[in-house]
Amino acid sequence: MITDTLLLFAELFVMIFNFMLIVRVVMSYFVDPANRLYGWLVSLTEPLLAPVRKVIPATAGIDLAPLATFFLLQGLIYLLRYLLGVQS
């Protein structure tokens, strides 16, 4: 029971975070950086993106940290499902 709740919470967090990450990336192309919503998304997503940026620096002006974070979080959910013995 507690493992189901833990897994549900983790999946919900990852789903919401990945949605915010996608919105942030899209907004970075079209919205002024002074936009309040964009600033709010940056402040929420940056704590997880910053450590990834230290490992994967931008190459040729392309920041791959959001993509890597997206896949790392998805991998974390699969690992958690495996460790808890939950079938997909």
C-alpha positions as CSV (number, residue, x, y, z in Angstrom):
1,M,0.0,0.0,0.0
2,I,2.7,2.5,1.0
3,T,4.8,1.5,-2.1
4,D,1.8,2.2,-4.4
5,T,1.5,5.6,-2.8
6,L,5.2,6.3,-3.1
7,L,5.2,5.2,-6.7
8,L,2.1,7.3,-7.5
9,F,3.7,10.4,-5.9
10,A,6.9,9.9,-7.8
11,E,5.1,9.4,-11.1
12,L,3.0,12.5,-10.5
13,F,6.1,14.6,-9.7
14,V,7.9,13.4,-12.8
15,M,4.9,14.0,-15.0
16,I,4.4,17.5,-13.7
17,F,8.1,18.4,-13.7
18,N,8.5,17.1,-17.3
19,F,5.5,19.1,-18.4
20,M,7.0,22.2,-16.8
21,L,10.3,21.5,-18.5
22,I,8.7,21.2,-21.9
23,V,6.8,24.4,-21.4
24,R,10.0,26.1,-20.3
25,V,11.9,25.0,-23.3
26,V,9.1,26.1,-25.7
27,M,8.7,29.4,-23.9
28,S,12.4,30.1,-24.1
29,Y,12.1,30.5,-27.9
30,F,9.0,32.7,-27.9
31,V,8.7,34.6,-24.6
32,D,10.6,37.6,-23.2
33,P,12.9,36.3,-20.3
34,A,11.3,39.0,-18.1
35,N,7.9,37.2,-18.4
36,R,6.7,36.3,-14.9
37,L,5.4,32.8,-15.8
38,Y,8.7,32.0,-17.6
39,G,10.7,33.2,-14.5
40,W,8.5,31.1,-12.3
41,L,9.2,28.0,-14.5
42,V,12.9,28.7,-14.4
43,S,12.9,29.0,-10.6
44,L,11.1,25.6,-10.3
45,T,13.1,23.7,-12.9
46,E,16.6,25.1,-12.4
47,P,17.4,23.1,-9.2
48,L,17.3,19.9,-11.2
49,L,18.8,21.3,-14.4
50,A,21.8,22.9,-12.8
51,P,23.6,19.7,-11.7
52,V,22.9,18.1,-15.1
53,R,24.4,21.2,-16.8
54,K,27.6,20.7,-14.8
55,V,27.9,17.1,-16.3
56,I,26.6,17.9,-19.8
57,P,27.8,21.4,-20.8
58,A,26.1,23.2,-23.7
59,T,27.8,22.4,-27.0
60,A,27.6,24.7,-30.0
61,G,25.0,26.8,-28.1
62,I,22.6,23.9,-27.6
63,D,21.6,23.1,-24.1
64,L,21.0,19.4,-23.7
65,A,20.3,19.5,-20.0
66,P,16.5,19.6,-20.3
67,L,16.5,16.6,-22.6
68,A,18.9,14.7,-20.4
69,T,16.9,15.6,-17.3
70,F,13.7,14.4,-19.0
71,F,15.2,11.0,-19.7
72,L,16.9,10.7,-16.3
73,L,13.6,11.3,-14.5
74,Q,11.8,8.7,-16.8
75,G,14.6,6.3,-16.1
76,L,14.2,6.9,-12.4
77,I,10.5,6.0,-12.5
78,Y,11.4,2.7,-14.4
79,L,14.0,1.9,-11.8
80,L,11.6,2.6,-9.0
81,R,9.0,0.4,-10.6
82,Y,11.5,-2.4,-10.9
83,L,12.8,-2.1,-7.3
84,L,9.2,-2.1,-6.0
85,G,8.2,-5.0,-8.2
86,V,5.4,-3.2,-9.9
87,Q,4.4,-4.3,-13.4
88,S,4.0,-1.7,-16.1
